[in-house]
Amino acid sequence: MGDWTTTRVEDRLESAADVFRTLPGVMPQGFFNAWPEYFHSFADKVGQEPQMRRPRPGPRQITEAEEALLWLRWLERDDARVVWLRAERTAWKPICWQMGLSRTAATKRWQFGLAVITWRLHGRVPPPRRSQQFVIENANRLSRKIVL
């Protein structure tokens, strides 16, 4: 289990989105490139800045990203979509347009989604008869006693 907080869950989801963004795209079966590889001469490279690439994610990062992606199963479809769009660092305005929500409603769904994931990572199910505000406020206090 561990000491999961909403901030740790958010960071883990953002790193999962980064990992999936850096993975190579899916190519159709039989895809190949018939063009020969072009080798740049020294004269072609003079005056150019080197292009730095981030290293590809390792097996551990991919496994953690897949695990974080499975956490979204615990949420309602719309809540999971809002949480994932925020993990991909999408601005609030496009999220609100896509989901048809106001900014405060989208923020509340995002906070509630992170809180539900935190509850589930602690091995507890949020009480269905309690309010969303109760679930959000008590998500970071799960290792301590919750006053009902």
Secondary structure, 3 states (H helix, E strand, C coil): CCCCCHHHHHHHHHHHHHHHHHCCCCCCCCCCCCCCCCCCCHHHHCCCCCCCCCCCCCHHHHHHHHHHHHHHHHCCHHHHHHHHHHHCCCCHHHHHHHHCCCHHHHHHHHHHHHHHHHHHHCCCCCCCCCCHHHHHHHHHHCCCCCCC
